[in-house]
Amino acid sequence: MEATILVSNQDVVKDDPITLVSPENPLPHETIFLSNIDQAVSFPVETLYFFQVNEGKTLMTSDISEKVKKAVIETLIPYYFLAGRLRFNCEIERLELVCNNAGMAFVSAESRLTIEDLGDLSLPNPTFGHFVHRHGLYKSLAETPLFTIQITKFKCGGFSLGVVTNHGILDGKSASDMLQNLASICRGEGLKIPLIHNDRTSLRARSPPMIKFPHKEYIMLPRISSLATCFTTSYESSPSPLVWKKEYDHRLFSFDSKLINRLKEEAVIKCSSFDALVAHIWRARTRAVFDDPNDFSTVLFAVDVRSIVSPPLPNGFVGNAVITAYATSRVSDLIDKPLSYSVKLVKEGKERITEDYVRSVIDWLEIYNGVPATNNHNFYVSAWWKLPFGNLDFGFGKAIHGGPVISGNDEFVLLLSQGNGSKSGGVNVWLSLENEKMTKFMSYVFNI
């Protein structure tokens, strides 16, 4: 399924100027160490939540905005670092988190559309980027907020809440925890998840670094890397997610629990739903994208290491506690061999992640300054299905839909739960490909 509704600049009017919000009692300035894992994923992550207001209850945009803004100010007391900025330290060639109370960006907007006009909210729609305040609007590292919120009031009385966080500061779990806390404070219930640990030094590289494994899952970058420059430009060199590019197709593929169980049966070997689904998507996408059977195809995916490292990371750890795992195969083997072959490779990729492997990754990143290797037609699967983003309630009722804003990049595949809080066991797969390749993928993906 694909979205057909295109949102334009004329459909959303944003207040000007943008409000910068800081905690009422700012803490003294400090600089926080960012781990090598943080450095490798320092890019903005956009999520969007839609809310219907109960019939008979009329709220002005200012009413909603002021209530949420007040909660943000309170939330920034324990999450004070989200009001800071990133800085590239040229002496040590690293990004640092500077807690300088520069503020998060808060935007109020109104739309001439109704929520119903937007169609199926679960479908990937790059033009929904008009409902978030993008980090790419800023031209320097010192100007770019780490956290932004945009409240958009619709003609029907409902509203959306668009959130942008920097992945280098919060990973998926810690971003979800922060939003749960913000929503709880907005409801007048205080912090829902009170433990917040922002000390990332337990994930510091060893001295000297000791690389014990090959790390095909990362690609080397120059020491003065694009990690710095991507935050000092206006992103003009990157494809704009706001542009509906005719040569790309963005679609949702729905796998209900019965279909996933069929995949697990087809896999023969014992495996999880994740193993079976990722292995199947990998095979189908490889058939659609690769032309040379002698090439190698690689799928990347995240593994949470909170309980893998020793000692385990504390509850409430807010840094990045996921590293990239991978499975790789010659294209001909992946296509010709049964699903059990690719499932076995995915399982081995997960099992590869041990304490020794995590430390080796951190040390490799210390030397080579790498990022996940989504080059040469390889892709990254990001599993959001267990994150409770869709259950947010800011006091106006639970979100009718919540999830990421698709970037339009074909190197990322997202796995989302079917519906907010769905217990059906089904998974929605968001995927972008060039039109011709998408046509091929569609002919393979449900051929089980």
C-alpha positions as CSV (number, residue, x, y, z in Angstrom):
1,M,0.0,0.0,0.0
2,E,1.2,3.5,-0.7
3,A,0.1,7.0,0.3
4,T,-1.6,9.2,-2.3
5,I,-2.1,12.4,-0.2
6,L,0.6,15.0,-0.8
7,V,0.9,17.7,1.9
8,S,2.3,21.1,0.6
9,N,3.8,24.2,2.2
10,Q,0.4,25.9,1.6
11,D,-1.3,23.3,3.8
12,V,0.6,24.2,6.9
13,V,1.3,27.7,8.3
14,K,3.9,27.9,11.1
15,D,4.3,30.7,13.7
16,D,7.3,32.9,13.3
17,P,9.6,33.4,15.0
18,I,10.4,29.9,16.5
19,T,10.3,29.8,20.3
20,L,13.4,28.4,22.1
21,V,12.5,26.7,25.4
22,S,14.9,26.1,28.3
23,P,14.5,24.8,31.8
24,E,13.4,27.5,34.3
25,N,16.4,26.8,36.6
26,P,19.2,25.9,34.2
27,L,22.2,24.0,35.6
28,P,25.8,25.2,35.2
29,H,27.4,24.6,31.8
30,E,29.1,21.3,31.3
31,T,30.4,19.2,28.4
32,I,29.3,15.6,28.2
33,F,31.3,12.8,26.6
34,L,29.6,11.0,23.7
35,S,30.6,7.4,23.0
36,N,31.8,6.2,19.7
37,I,28.4,4.5,19.2
38,D,26.8,8.0,19.7
39,Q,29.2,9.5,17.2
40,A,28.3,6.9,14.5
41,V,24.6,7.7,14.6
42,S,24.4,11.5,15.1
43,F,21.5,12.3,12.8
44,P,17.9,13.5,13.4
45,V,15.1,11.1,14.0
46,E,11.5,12.3,13.3
47,T,8.4,10.9,14.9
48,L,4.8,12.1,14.5
49,Y,1.6,11.6,16.6
50,F,-2.0,12.4,15.7
51,F,-4.7,13.2,18.2
52,Q,-8.4,13.6,17.8
53,V,-10.1,16.0,20.3
54,N,-13.4,14.7,21.8
55,E,-16.5,16.0,20.2
56,G,-17.9,19.1,21.8
57,K,-14.5,20.0,23.2
58,T,-13.0,22.9,21.3
59,L,-9.3,23.7,21.9
60,M,-7.4,26.6,20.4
61,T,-3.9,25.9,19.0
62,S,-2.6,28.2,21.8
63,D,-4.3,26.0,24.4
64,I,-2.7,22.8,23.2
65,S,0.7,24.5,22.6
66,E,0.9,26.2,26.0
67,K,0.0,23.0,27.9
68,V,2.6,21.0,26.0
69,K,5.2,23.8,26.3
70,K,4.7,24.0,30.0
71,A,5.3,20.2,30.3
72,V,8.4,20.6,28.1
73,I,9.9,23.2,30.4
74,E,9.4,20.8,33.4
75,T,10.8,17.8,31.4
76,L,13.9,19.8,30.6
77,I,14.9,19.9,34.3
78,P,15.9,16.2,34.4
79,Y,16.6,16.2,30.6
80,Y,18.6,19.4,30.8
81,F,21.1,18.2,28.2
82,L,18.4,18.3,25.5
83,A,18.5,22.1,25.7
84,G,22.2,22.0,24.8
85,R,24.0,21.8,21.5
86,L,26.5,19.5,19.7
87,R,30.0,20.8,19.2
88,F,32.8,19.4,17.1
89,N,36.0,19.5,19.0
90,C,38.8,19.9,16.4
91,E,41.6,19.0,18.8
92,I,40.3,15.6,19.6
93,E,38.2,15.2,16.4
94,R,35.0,14.3,18.2
95,L,31.5,15.5,18.7
96,E,30.7,16.7,22.2
97,L,27.4,17.5,24.0
98,V,27.6,21.0,25.3
99,C,25.0,21.7,28.0
100,N,24.6,25.5,27.5
101,N,20.9,25.9,27.9
102,A,20.6,27.2,24.4
103,G,17.1,25.7,24.3
104,M,14.9,23.3,22.4
105,A,12.8,24.6,19.5
106,F,9.0,24.8,20.0
107,V,6.8,25.5,17.0
108,S,3.0,26.1,16.8
109,A,1.3,25.7,13.4
110,E,-2.1,25.4,11.8
111,S,-3.3,23.4,8.9
112,R,-6.2,24.0,6.5
113,L,-6.6,20.2,6.3
114,T,-8.5,17.8,8.5
115,I,-6.9,14.6,9.8
116,E,-9.3,12.7,7.6
117,D,-8.0,14.5,4.6
118,L,-4.6,12.9,5.2
119,G,-5.9,9.4,4.5
120,D,-4.4,6.3,6.1
121,L,-1.9,7.6,8.6
122,S,-0.1,4.3,8.8
123,L,1.2,4.6,5.2
124,P,4.7,6.0,4.7
125,N,4.3,9.6,3.5
126,P,7.5,11.7,3.1
127,T,5.3,14.9,2.8
128,F,4.3,14.4,6.4
129,G,7.6,16.1,7.1
130,H,5.6,19.4,7.0
131,F,4.3,18.5,10.4
132,V,7.8,18.4,12.0
133,H,10.4,21.2,12.5
134,R,13.4,19.8,10.7
135,H,17.0,20.1,12.0
136,G,18.1,20.7,8.4
137,L,16.7,24.2,8.5
138,Y,19.7,25.3,10.6
139,K,23.1,26.2,9.0
140,S,25.5,25.6,11.9
141,L,26.1,23.2,14.6
142,A,25.8,25.9,17.3
143,E,22.3,26.8,16.0
144,T,20.9,23.3,15.6
145,P,18.6,22.2,18.5
146,L,18.9,18.7,19.7
147,F,15.1,18.4,20.4
148,T,12.2,20.1,18.6
149,I,8.4,19.9,18.9
150,Q,5.8,21.1,16.4
151,I,2.2,21.3,17.4
152,T,-0.1,21.4,14.3
153,K,-3.8,22.1,14.8
154,F,-6.1,20.8,12.0
155,K,-9.3,22.2,10.7
156,C,-11.3,19.4,12.3
157,G,-10.0,20.3,15.8
158,G,-7.5,17.5,16.1
159,F,-3.8,18.1,16.2
160,S,-0.4,16.4,15.6
161,L,2.7,16.5,17.6
162,G,5.9,16.3,15.6
163,V,9.1,15.4,17.5
164,V,12.7,15.5,16.3
165,T,15.5,14.2,18.5
166,N,19.2,13.6,17.7
167,H,20.0,9.9,17.6
168,G,23.5,10.6,18.9
169,I,21.9,11.9,22.1
170,L,19.0,9.5,22.6
171,D,18.6,6.0,21.1
172,G,15.1,4.5,20.4
173,K,14.4,3.3,23.9
174,S,15.7,6.4,25.7
175,A,13.7,8.7,23.2
176,S,10.6,6.6,23.9
177,D,11.2,6.9,27.7
178,M,11.7,10.7,27.4
179,L,8.4,11.1,25.5
180,Q,6.6,8.9,28.0
181,N,7.9,11.2,30.7
182,L,6.9,14.3,28.8
183,A,3.4,13.0,28.3
184,S,3.0,11.9,31.9
185,I,4.1,15.4,33.1
186,C,1.6,17.0,30.6
187,R,-1.1,14.9,32.2
188,G,-0.1,16.2,35.7
189,E,1.3,12.9,36.8
190,G,5.0,13.7,37.1
191,L,7.9,11.5,35.8
192,K,6.7,8.1,34.8
193,I,10.3,6.7,34.3
194,P,12.3,8.6,37.0
195,L,15.8,7.0,36.4
196,I,17.9,9.1,34.0
197,H,21.6,8.2,33.6
198,N,23.5,10.3,31.1
199,D,27.1,9.2,31.9
200,R,28.3,7.4,28.8
201,T,31.9,6.8,29.8
202,S,31.3,3.1,30.4
203,L,31.2,2.8,26.6
204,R,34.5,4.6,26.2
205,A,37.2,2.9,24.0
206,R,40.0,1.0,25.6
207,S,43.5,2.4,25.7
208,P,45.1,1.2,23.6
209,P,42.2,0.0,21.4
210,M,42.1,-3.7,20.8
211,I,40.2,-4.7,17.7
212,K,39.6,-8.5,17.9
213,F,37.1,-9.0,15.0
214,P,36.6,-7.8,11.5
215,H,33.8,-5.2,11.3
216,K,32.2,-5.4,7.9
217,E,29.1,-3.7,9.3
218,Y,30.8,-0.3,9.4
219,I,32.5,1.8,6.7
220,M,35.5,3.9,7.4
221,L,35.3,7.7,7.2
222,P,38.0,10.4,7.1
223,R,39.0,11.6,10.6
224,I,37.4,15.0,9.9
225,S,34.2,13.4,8.8
226,S,30.8,14.2,7.5
227,L,29.6,13.7,11.1
228,A,30.7,17.3,11.6
229,T,29.9,18.7,8.2
230,C,26.4,17.3,7.9
231,F,25.5,19.6,10.8
232,T,27.2,22.6,9.4
233,T,25.3,22.7,6.1
234,S,21.7,23.2,5.2
235,Y,21.5,19.6,3.9
236,E,21.2,20.9,0.3
237,S,23.4,18.0,-0.9
238,S,20.9,15.4,0.5
239,P,17.6,14.4,-1.0
240,S,14.8,16.4,0.6
241,P,12.4,14.1,2.4
242,L,9.7,16.8,1.6
243,V,10.0,16.1,-2.1
244,W,7.8,13.3,-3.5
245,K,10.5,12.0,-5.9
246,K,8.8,10.4,-8.9
247,E,11.5,7.8,-9.3
248,Y,11.0,6.4,-5.8
249,D,8.1,4.4,-4.4
250,H,7.3,4.3,-0.7
251,R,5.1,1.4,0.4
252,L,3.8,-0.5,3.4
253,F,3.7,-4.3,3.4
254,S,1.6,-5.9,6.0
255,F,2.5,-9.2,7.6
256,D,-0.1,-10.5,9.9
257,S,0.7,-13.2,12.6
258,K,-0.4,-16.0,10.3
259,L,1.9,-14.9,7.5
260,I,4.8,-14.5,10.0
261,N,4.1,-18.0,11.4
262,R,4.2,-19.3,7.8
263,L,7.7,-17.8,7.4
264,K,8.8,-19.4,10.6
265,E,7.6,-22.7,9.5
266,E,9.3,-22.2,6.1
267,A,12.5,-21.4,8.0
268,V,12.5,-25.0,9.4
269,I,15.1,-24.1,12.1
270,K,13.9,-22.5,15.4
271,C,13.8,-18.8,15.0
272,S,12.1,-15.6,16.2
273,S,9.6,-13.6,14.2
274,F,12.3,-11.0,13.7
275,D,14.8,-13.6,12.3
276,A,12.2,-15.0,9.9
277,L,10.9,-11.6,8.7
278,V,14.3,-9.9,8.3
279,A,15.7,-13.0,6.4
280,H,12.6,-13.0,4.1
281,I,12.8,-9.2,3.4
282,W,16.5,-9.5,2.8
283,R,16.0,-12.2,0.2
284,A,13.2,-10.4,-1.6
285,R,15.0,-7.1,-1.6
286,T,18.2,-8.7,-2.9
287,R,16.4,-10.3,-5.8
288,A,14.9,-6.9,-6.7
289,V,18.0,-4.8,-6.3
290,F,21.1,-6.8,-7.3
291,D,21.9,-7.7,-10.9
292,D,25.2,-9.6,-10.5
293,P,24.8,-13.0,-8.8
294,N,28.4,-12.9,-7.7
295,D,28.0,-9.7,-5.7
296,F,27.5,-9.8,-1.9
297,S,24.4,-8.6,-0.2
298,T,24.4,-7.5,3.4
299,V,21.5,-6.7,5.8
300,L,22.3,-4.6,8.9
301,F,20.2,-4.4,12.1
302,A,20.5,-3.1,15.6
303,V,21.1,-5.2,18.7
304,D,20.5,-3.7,22.2
305,V,23.6,-4.3,24.4
306,R,22.3,-2.9,27.7
307,S,22.5,-6.4,29.2
308,I,25.3,-7.7,27.1
309,V,28.1,-5.4,28.3
310,S,29.8,-6.0,31.6
311,P,28.8,-4.5,34.0
312,P,25.3,-4.1,32.4
313,L,24.2,-0.5,31.6
314,P,22.0,1.0,34.4
315,N,18.3,1.3,34.0
316,G,17.5,4.8,32.6
317,F,20.7,4.9,30.5
318,V,20.0,7.6,27.8
319,G,22.9,7.2,25.4
320,N,23.1,4.8,22.5
321,A,23.1,1.2,23.7
322,V,22.6,-0.5,20.4
323,I,25.3,-1.6,17.9
324,T,25.0,-2.7,14.3
325,A,24.9,-6.4,13.6
326,Y,24.9,-7.9,10.1
327,A,24.4,-10.9,7.9
328,T,26.1,-11.2,4.5
329,S,25.9,-13.6,1.6
330,R,26.8,-14.0,-2.0
331,V,23.6,-13.0,-4.0
332,S,23.3,-16.3,-5.8
333,D,23.4,-18.3,-2.5
334,L,20.8,-16.0,-0.9
335,I,18.4,-16.4,-3.8
336,D,18.9,-20.1,-4.7
337,K,19.1,-21.6,-1.2
338,P,16.0,-22.0,1.0
339,L,14.9,-19.5,3.6
340,S,16.6,-21.5,6.4
341,Y,19.9,-20.4,4.9
342,S,19.2,-16.7,5.3
343,V,17.5,-17.2,8.7
344,K,20.6,-19.0,10.0
345,L,22.8,-16.0,8.9
346,V,20.6,-13.5,10.6
347,K,20.6,-15.6,13.8
348,E,24.4,-15.9,13.6
349,G,24.6,-12.1,13.2
350,K,22.7,-11.6,16.5
351,E,24.7,-14.3,18.3
352,R,28.0,-12.6,17.2
353,I,27.2,-9.7,19.6
354,T,29.1,-10.5,22.8
355,E,30.8,-8.4,25.4
356,D,34.1,-8.9,23.5
357,Y,32.5,-8.0,20.2
358,V,30.9,-4.8,21.6
359,R,34.3,-3.6,23.0
360,S,35.9,-4.4,19.6
361,V,33.3,-2.3,17.8
362,I,33.9,0.6,20.1
363,D,37.7,0.3,19.6
364,W,37.3,0.0,15.8
365,L,35.2,3.2,15.8
366,E,37.8,4.9,17.8
367,I,40.4,4.3,15.1
368,Y,38.4,4.4,11.9
369,N,35.5,6.8,12.7
370,G,33.0,4.7,10.9
371,V,29.3,4.6,10.3
372,P,26.9,1.7,9.4
373,A,27.8,0.4,5.9
374,T,24.6,1.0,4.0
375,N,26.5,1.4,0.7
376,N,26.5,-0.8,-2.4
377,H,22.8,-1.6,-2.1
378,N,23.1,-2.8,1.4
379,F,20.4,-1.7,3.9
380,Y,19.5,-1.3,7.6
381,V,16.5,-2.8,9.2
382,S,15.2,-0.8,12.2
383,A,12.7,-2.6,14.4
384,W,10.3,-0.1,16.0
385,W,7.5,-2.6,16.8
386,K,8.3,-3.0,20.5
387,L,8.7,0.8,21.2
388,P,5.5,2.3,22.7
389,F,5.5,5.4,20.6
390,G,1.9,5.0,19.6
391,N,0.6,4.9,23.2
392,L,1.3,8.6,24.1
393,D,-1.4,10.5,25.9
394,F,-0.7,14.2,26.7
395,G,-4.1,14.6,28.4
396,F,-6.1,14.8,25.3
397,G,-6.6,11.1,24.8
398,K,-4.3,8.5,23.3
399,A,-2.8,9.1,19.9
400,I,-4.8,7.6,17.1
401,H,-1.5,7.0,15.3
402,G,2.1,7.4,16.2
403,G,5.4,6.5,14.5
404,P,8.3,7.7,12.4
405,V,8.3,10.1,9.5
406,I,9.7,8.2,6.5
407,S,13.0,9.7,5.2
408,G,12.6,8.6,1.6
409,N,16.0,6.9,1.7
410,D,16.1,3.4,0.3
411,E,18.8,2.1,2.6
412,F,16.4,2.0,5.6
413,V,13.6,-0.5,6.2
414,L,11.3,0.0,9.2
415,L,9.4,-2.7,11.1
416,L,6.4,-1.2,12.9
417,S,3.6,-2.8,14.9
418,Q,0.2,-3.0,13.3
419,G,-1.8,-0.3,15.0
420,N,-1.2,1.5,18.3
421,G,-0.6,-1.0,21.0
422,S,-1.7,-3.8,18.8
423,K,-1.3,-7.3,20.3
424,S,-2.0,-9.1,17.0
425,G,1.6,-10.0,16.5
426,G,1.4,-8.5,13.0
427,V,4.1,-6.2,11.6
428,N,4.0,-3.4,9.0
429,V,7.1,-3.1,6.9
430,W,8.0,0.4,5.5
431,L,10.2,0.3,2.5
432,S,11.4,2.7,-0.2
433,L,12.9,1.7,-3.6
434,E,13.2,3.1,-7.1
435,N,10.0,2.4,-9.0
436,E,11.4,-0.4,-11.2
437,K,13.0,-2.2,-8.2
438,M,9.9,-1.8,-6.2
439,T,7.8,-3.5,-8.9
440,K,10.2,-6.4,-8.7
441,F,10.2,-6.5,-4.9
442,M,6.4,-6.5,-4.9
443,S,6.4,-9.6,-7.1
444,Y,8.7,-11.5,-4.6
445,V,7.7,-10.3,-1.1
446,F,4.6,-12.4,-0.7
447,N,5.9,-15.3,-2.6
448,I,6.4,-17.6,0.4
